[in-house]
Amino acid sequence: MLRVVYGGSPQVAATILELLLRDSEMSKATPDEQYEIVGVLTNPPTTRGRHSDLVPTEVEQYARTWNEARGTDIKILCPEHVCAPEREILASLKPDIFICFAYGHILGPKFFSLFKYGGINIHPSLLPKYRGATPINECILNMDEETGCSIQTMALGMDEGDIITCHKYRLTGNENAEYLLRQCSVYGTAMFTQYLRQISRTGVLPPATPQVGEPSYCTKIKKEDGKIDWKLSAEKIDAMIRAYTPWPGCFTTANGLQLRILKGRAASKIAAQDPSITKNTAAVPGTVLDYNKQRGILIQTGDGVLIATELQWQSKKAMDYKSFMNGARNFIGTVLE
């Protein structure tokens, strides 16, 4: 039976772990395709909340829940760095392969030497485009028409491994980062389970080919990246809102108070249905132009009109545009900064 160690940390990685564990149980029905998750690598707990409580990653939480519910003994490691003590524990598991999604660590040759088949990783871009930690955000910000996810062998350099397979899909221009991450997890898990069963059956890794083309790299996202510059075009701000959902979110300032724009779209996207709200005005970028009860709150940008449909004052609940306007009757004419 193929012995697997899984690495990951955020909620989407926990979802993949759940699907892998369930498929590993089903694989027992086909003896020559069996595999089992024997260990989990995830980040250490972090402080969250107003009381700075230590909270485990979603992957650690799910692995512990699975162990308790199923009576299994999956080894859970949560180191700041994978060093000799962790490698010794992993070696005792006699692992065959390491698979990961969003683990967030560069791993060295001593680590990969523990695994008969090395490591396989899901990367949410069409490599070598967008190597790094934020490929989904980058593809939305750049308004790409196509993206996908890659299954690659793991290498010592960041996302430099050979490509086993890619799954491409077209973008409509309405997807946000949260949605695309879920999509990648669905496609990636399906490919993971297929290849784990194949390796268990054949005893060899699937063929992989070197990446072709000039690589590009993601930039690290900072909280302040979500601040809206109203001199940008409506299409660019639309892309920002989608790229930074759920984090860091897009925000502006209205009368000295922080206001988050949770959902919005460029009016040009609905020009065919309602051309009256797509026209530029002479107003200063950031000016709240009008409130359209069918569409949303109209805001002038550097080029075009943005329609805001869900908003949130700092430390308040999120509201749809109608509820927001009921409590902000003098909002029209405000210049957002």
C-alpha positions in Angstrom: 0.0 0.0 0.0 1.3 3.5 -1.0 2.1 5.5 2.2 1.4 9.2 1.8 2.4 12.3 3.8 0.2 15.4 3.1 1.3 19.0 3.5 -1.0 22.0 3.7 -2.4 24.7 6.0 -5.5 26.8 5.0 -9.1 25.8 4.7 -8.9 24.8 1.1 -6.0 22.5 1.9 -8.1 21.0 4.7 -10.9 20.3 2.1 -8.4 18.5 -0.1 -7.2 16.5 2.8 -10.8 15.4 3.6 -11.4 14.3 0.0 -8.1 12.4 -0.1 -8.9 10.6 3.2 -12.3 9.6 1.9 -10.8 8.4 -1.4 -8.1 6.5 0.4 -10.8 4.6 2.2 -12.6 3.8 -1.1 -9.2 2.7 -2.7 -9.3 -0.3 -0.4 -11.9 -1.8 -2.6 -9.3 -2.0 -5.3 -6.3 -3.8 -3.7 -3.7 -2.8 -6.3 -4.7 0.9 -6.0 -4.6 1.3 -2.3 -3.0 4.3 -0.6 -3.2 5.7 2.9 -2.4 9.1 4.5 0.1 8.3 7.3 1.2 11.8 8.2 0.3 15.4 7.9 2.6 18.5 7.8 1.1 21.9 8.6 2.0 25.2 10.0 2.1 25.8 13.7 -0.9 27.4 15.5 -1.2 31.1 15.3 -2.7 33.7 17.6 -6.2 35.0 16.6 -9.0 37.0 18.1 -9.1 39.7 20.6 -7.7 37.4 23.3 -4.8 36.2 21.1 -5.8 32.5 21.5 -3.6 30.0 19.8 -5.6 28.4 16.9 -4.4 25.4 14.9 -4.5 25.5 11.1 -7.6 24.1 9.5 -5.6 21.1 8.2 -4.5 20.2 11.8 -8.0 20.6 13.0 -9.4 18.3 10.3 -6.7 15.7 10.8 -7.4 15.5 14.5 -11.1 15.3 13.9 -10.6 12.4 11.5 -8.3 10.6 13.9 -10.9 10.9 16.7 -13.9 9.9 14.5 -12.2 7.0 12.7 -9.8 5.8 15.4 -6.8 6.3 13.1 -3.4 7.4 14.0 -2.3 9.9 11.4 0.9 11.6 12.6 0.4 15.4 12.8 3.5 17.6 12.7 3.2 21.4 13.0 6.8 22.7 13.0 7.9 26.2 12.3 10.6 24.6 10.1 11.1 21.0 9.1 14.4 20.1 10.8 16.2 16.9 11.9 13.7 15.9 14.6 10.8 16.2 12.2 12.6 14.3 9.5 13.3 11.5 12.0 9.6 11.2 12.8 8.7 11.3 9.1 11.3 8.6 8.4 9.7 6.3 11.0 6.4 6.5 9.0 8.2 4.8 6.0 6.5 7.2 3.6 6.5 6.7 -0.2 5.4 10.1 -1.4 4.8 13.7 -0.2 1.9 15.6 -1.7 0.9 19.1 -0.8 -1.2 22.2 -1.5 -0.5 25.6 0.1 2.0 24.3 2.6 4.1 27.5 2.2 7.6 26.1 2.9 10.6 25.6 0.7 11.8 22.0 1.5 15.3 20.7 1.1 17.0 17.6 -0.3 17.2 15.9 3.1 13.5 16.2 3.3 12.8 14.7 -0.2 15.3 11.9 0.4 12.8 10.5 2.9 10.3 9.7 0.1 10.7 6.9 -2.5 8.8 8.9 -5.1 9.7 12.5 -4.0 6.9 15.0 -3.9 3.9 16.2 -6.0 2.3 19.6 -5.6 -0.8 21.3 -6.9 -0.1 24.8 -8.1 -3.1 27.1 -9.1 -1.7 28.5 -12.3 -0.5 27.3 -15.7 3.2 27.0 -14.9 5.7 28.5 -15.5 3.3 31.5 -15.3 2.8 32.9 -11.8 5.3 31.0 -9.7 4.9 31.8 -6.0 2.2 32.1 -3.4 -0.5 34.3 -5.0 -1.1 33.1 -8.6 -4.9 33.3 -8.4 -4.8 36.9 -7.3 -2.3 37.8 -10.0 -4.3 36.2 -12.8 -7.5 38.2 -11.7 -5.6 41.4 -11.2 -4.1 41.1 -14.7 -7.6 40.3 -16.1 -6.4 37.1 -17.8 -8.8 35.2 -20.0 -7.5 31.8 -19.0 -6.0 30.1 -16.0 -5.8 26.6 -14.6 -3.9 24.4 -12.2 -0.8 22.3 -12.6 0.3 19.1 -11.0 4.1 19.2 -10.7 6.9 17.2 -9.2 8.4 19.1 -6.3 11.9 20.7 -6.9 14.3 22.5 -4.6 13.5 25.9 -6.3 10.1 27.5 -5.9 7.5 25.9 -8.3 10.3 24.8 -10.6 9.3 21.1 -10.8 8.4 19.2 -14.0 4.8 19.2 -15.1 2.8 16.0 -14.8 -0.5 17.6 -16.1 -2.4 20.9 -16.4 -6.1 21.6 -16.3 -7.0 24.8 -18.2 -10.3 26.7 -17.9 -11.6 30.0 -19.3 -12.4 33.0 -17.1 -15.5 35.0 -17.5 -14.2 38.1 -15.7 -16.6 37.6 -12.8 -14.7 35.1 -10.7 -13.1 36.1 -7.4 -10.1 34.5 -5.7 -12.1 32.5 -3.2 -14.1 30.9 -6.0 -11.0 30.1 -8.2 -9.2 28.6 -5.2 -12.2 26.2 -4.7 -12.2 25.3 -8.4 -8.5 24.5 -8.2 -9.0 22.3 -5.2 -11.7 20.3 -7.0 -9.6 19.8 -10.1 -6.4 19.3 -8.1 -7.9 16.6 -5.8 -9.3 14.7 -8.7 -5.9 14.6 -10.3 -4.2 13.8 -7.0 -6.4 10.8 -6.4 -5.9 9.6 -10.0 -2.1 9.7 -9.7 -1.9 8.2 -6.2 -3.9 5.2 -7.4 -1.8 5.0 -10.5 1.5 5.1 -8.6 0.1 2.5 -6.2 -0.8 0.2 -9.1 2.3 0.7 -11.3 5.0 1.5 -8.8 6.3 4.4 -10.9 5.6 8.1 -11.1 3.6 9.4 -14.1 5.7 10.9 -16.8 6.6 14.6 -16.3 8.0 17.2 -18.7 10.1 20.3 -17.9 8.3 23.6 -17.8 8.3 25.5 -21.2 8.5 29.3 -21.5 9.7 32.2 -19.5 8.6 32.1 -15.9 6.8 34.9 -14.2 6.5 35.4 -10.5 3.8 36.6 -8.1 4.2 39.5 -5.7 3.4 39.0 -2.0 0.1 40.6 -1.1 0.0 43.1 1.7 -3.0 44.4 3.6 -2.5 47.9 2.2 -2.7 46.6 -1.4 -6.5 46.5 -0.9 -6.7 50.4 -0.7 -8.6 51.6 -3.7 -7.1 54.3 -5.9 -10.2 55.8 -7.6 -8.1 57.2 -10.4 -7.7 53.7 -11.7 -10.3 52.4 -14.3 -13.5 50.8 -13.2 -12.4 47.5 -14.8 -9.1 47.6 -12.8 -11.0 48.3 -9.5 -13.5 45.5 -10.4 -10.5 43.1 -10.8 -9.0 44.3 -7.4 -12.2 43.6 -5.6 -12.4 40.1 -7.0 -8.6 39.4 -6.6 -8.6 40.5 -2.9 -11.7 38.4 -1.8 -11.6 37.3 1.0 -8.2 38.9 1.9 -7.1 41.6 2.3 -10.4 43.0 0.9 -10.7 46.4 -0.9 -11.3 49.5 1.2 -11.6 53.2 0.9 -12.3 56.2 3.2 -15.7 58.0 3.4 -15.8 61.1 5.6 -12.9 59.9 7.6 -14.3 56.3 8.1 -13.0 53.2 6.5 -15.4 51.6 4.1 -14.9 48.2 2.6 -16.3 47.5 -0.9 -17.0 43.8 -0.7 -18.7 43.4 -4.1 -18.7 45.6 -7.1 -18.4 45.5 -10.9 -17.5 47.8 -13.7 -20.7 49.3 -15.3 -19.3 48.5 -18.7 -20.0 44.8 -18.0 -23.8 45.5 -18.1 -23.7 48.1 -20.9 -26.0 46.1 -23.1 -28.7 45.9 -20.4 -28.4 49.4 -19.1 -26.3 51.8 -21.1 -27.5 54.8 -19.1 -25.2 54.0 -16.1 -22.0 53.3 -18.0 -21.1 56.8 -19.1 -18.2 58.8 -17.7 -18.9 62.1 -16.0 -16.8 65.1 -15.2 -16.9 64.3 -11.5 -13.8 63.8 -9.5 -12.7 60.1 -9.3 -14.2 58.6 -6.1 -17.4 60.6 -6.3 -20.6 58.7 -5.4 -22.8 59.7 -8.4 -26.1 58.0 -7.7 -28.0 55.1 -6.3 -29.7 52.8 -8.8 -32.2 50.6 -6.9 -31.9 47.9 -9.5 -28.1 47.9 -9.9 -26.3 49.4 -6.9 -24.3 52.5 -5.9 -22.6 54.3 -8.8 -19.1 55.6 -8.2 -17.0 57.6 -10.7 -13.5 56.2 -11.3 -10.6 57.4 -13.4 -12.2 55.7 -16.4 -15.8 54.5 -16.2 -18.3 53.8 -13.4 -18.1 51.2 -10.7 -21.3 49.7 -9.3 -20.9 48.8 -5.6 -23.3 46.1 -4.5 -22.1 45.1 -1.0 -20.4 47.3 1.5 -19.2 47.3 5.1 -18.3 50.1 7.5 -15.3 49.3 9.7 -16.3 47.1 12.7 -19.9 46.8 11.3 -21.8 44.1 9.5 -21.6 43.7 5.7 -24.7 45.1 4.0 -26.2 44.9 0.5 -26.4 48.3 -1.2 -30.1 48.8 -0.4 -29.6 48.3 3.3 -26.5 50.4 3.2 -28.3 53.3 1.5 -31.1 53.1 4.0 -28.6 54.1 6.7 -26.5 56.5 4.7 -29.1 58.8 3.0 -26.5 61.6 2.5 -24.0 59.3 0.8 -24.6 60.6 -2.7 -22.1 63.3 -3.5 -19.5 61.9 -1.1 -16.0 61.8 -2.5 -14.3 58.5 -1.5 -10.6 58.7 -0.9 
